[in-house]
Amino acid sequence: MQSFKNKTILITGGANGIGKLLALKFAGKGAEVIIWDIDKPKINQLEQEAAEKGYNLTAFFCDLSQRDMIYDTAEKTLEMKGKVDILINNAGIVNGQCILETADDEIQRLMDINLMSQFWMIKAFLPSMLKADAGYVVFIASAAGMFGASRLADYSASKFGNFGFHESLNWELRDLGSKVRTMVVCPLVINTALFAGVRGRFLLPVLKTDYVVNKIIKAIAKNKKYLFIPGRVRLIWLLRLLPTPVFEWLINLLGLNRTMNGFVGRS
């Protein structure tokens, strides 16, 4: 993908965090950007900022925990824009509590937003991509989709699901002989409000938002299927080849099991 100019890019959770920065950077590259978000004040702020810069950006209010609203908003989006070239499933929430301290409805809402919404998004937008035999689907997962940590049981389960969904969809597309591509992104903790209070660990720093967004954009331009940020995150797979006691000792040494220490989260 040599240029994003005139490409239609849909970003869920596009009014906050890396979603917002992705939206602005893609719009700055000449793309027609669509964001979906539930945060009306932040949507208004982003629309104003984009208008001041002369960017082509359209926003839709959508609660991604509601399947019917996703389908309705997708229909409106396609009626207005005609197509989506790049779909970035970015929206996500985190509870950051031990499983027995997390209310059932909080777990359900997290799974609906972080994982189930992606099924409905794919079912809504993939048919038109297949018809055009072109498109790109990006799953914003997490390094927590490669290993589990304390106080991240529900979040980690959803991100493991993102990783598996990406791989299965990739094979389905290959079986169809389609040119539609997919990519899964697995970053460490990013310094957004979502993980406020979390501190970096040895060799595993909290990542700057701009750094992560630039990596994602470059990876899409290169049609990559996997993106680990930083690259050494992929070593987690190699660590799993070690005897379990050694693997757990290393995870403890690196502090990965204590990722959520200090977590405050978005107010």
Beta strands, then each sheet from edge to edge (+ up, - down):
strand 1: 8-12
strand 2: 32-37
strand 3: 57-61
strand 4: 86-89
strand 5: 136-140
strand 6: 181-187
strand 7: 226-229
sheet 1: 3+ 2+ 1+ 4+ 5+ 6+ 7+
end
